Amino acid sequence: MAAMALPYGMARGVPVWMWAALFGAAAVWSLAAGLWPEHRGHHLYHAVGHLAMVYMAVVAGSGMAGMAGMAGIPAVTGALLVFFGGYSLVSGVQLVGVRTAGAAPAPGSSLTRRLLGAPELPHACRTVLGIGMFAMLLTM
């Protein structure tokens, strides 16, 4: 997501078809990974995000406008805004619940182990990703 917003991301240098192919391949991978039940929701969430990135790349590169004033399909943009806004709120509430219910880290454990093994890390990642997608969609 961040690479698309860089000056050499969408505006110059990287063609739209390359962004669409990259995020399209990632969407196919996420959909395939979503076939296994243990992480289905996680992968399907990422598939929606990848497909939203394909949508934004195509809209931004279609010649309608640049990143400053893209004009997508209002119903699609609205549905994605509702999805990512709602998902951010839900995962944020879950983050607060996990944080308040979590146990204190074991004394003597390394900082890396405490950060990467933190029970709230998945909820924090989902919240940040959802907010980022919501912010990018708002520009449309």
N, C-alpha and C positions, 0 to 999 in steps of 0.2 A: 504494500500500500504506500509506504513512504517513498519508495523509489519512483512511483508514478508522479508524485508531487514535486520532485526535484526538477530543476530547470532542464536537465538533459533527459528527463523521464518521458513525459508525454509531449511536451512542446517541441523538443528537438531530439534528434538522434535515434530514438527507438521507435520503430514503426508500430502502428496499431495492431497489425496482424501478429506481431511478436508477443505483445502483451496478451492478446486474446488467446494465442496458442499456449502461452505459459500458464495463464490462469485456467484455461479450458482443460489442459492436461491435469492440473492440480485438482480441478473439480471432478474429473473422471476418476482420479485416484481416490479422492475422498468418498465418492459414491460407491466405488468398489469396496473400500475399507468399511463402509457402512453396512455391508452385507452381513458382517459378523456381529452378533447381538451384544457382545460385551461393551462395545464402544459406539454403538449405532448413533445415538444422539449427538455425540461429540463429532463424529465424522460428517454427519448430515448437516450440522451447523456450519462446519468448515466448507462443505460443498456449496451451501447457499452463499457464503462469503466469497468463494472463488467465482461463482456465477455472477454475483453482483460486481465483482471486479472486471469480469469480461464485459458486462453491460456498461459500466462506467468508461472503460477503455474505448469501446465502440462509439459511445455517444461523444466522448471527448475528441476522438479522432475522426469523426464523421464529417467534419467541416462545418457543423452547425455553429460551433463556437469553441473557444479555448477553455482551459480549466477555470477561467474567471467567470464564465457565464454559460455553462453547458445547458442544453435543453433536451432532456430525455423524455420518455413517455411518462406522463404524470401518474398514471395508475401504477406502473411498475415502480417508479421512484417512491411513491407514497407507500406501497406495500412493503418495500424494503426498509423505508424509514420506520414504519410501525414495527416490523420484525426486529430490527437491530436496536431500536429504542426500547422496546419491551424486553428483549433479551438482556440488554445492559441493566435494566432495572431489576429484573429477576435475579441475575447473577450477582448484582451488587447487594441485594438483600441476603442472598445465600452467603456471600462473603462476610457480611456482618455476623450472620448466625454462626458460621464456622469459626470466626475469630473469637467470638465471645465464649464459644463452647470448647475451644481448643485448650490442650494442656500446655503448660510451660515447657520450653525446650529443655532437654536433658543438660545438666551442668557438664561443661567440658566438651560439648559437641562443637564441631567447627562451624564457622559462619556459613560456609558453602553448604554444608549438610543441613543447617537450619533453614537456609533460604530455599534450596531446591527440594527439600523434604517437607516444606511447610504445607499443612493441609489446606490452607487458603490459596495457595498458588494457582491451581486451576481456575478457581472462581475469579481471581484477580486478572488472570490472562483473558478470560472470556469477557469480563467487564471492560477492560481496556480495548480489546479488539472490537467489541460492539460499539463503544463510544467513537472509536476511530472511523468505523464504517459509517456510522450515523453522521459524523461531521463531514465526511467526504460526500455523502449523498445530499447533504444540505446545500452543497454548492451547485447542485443540479437544479 
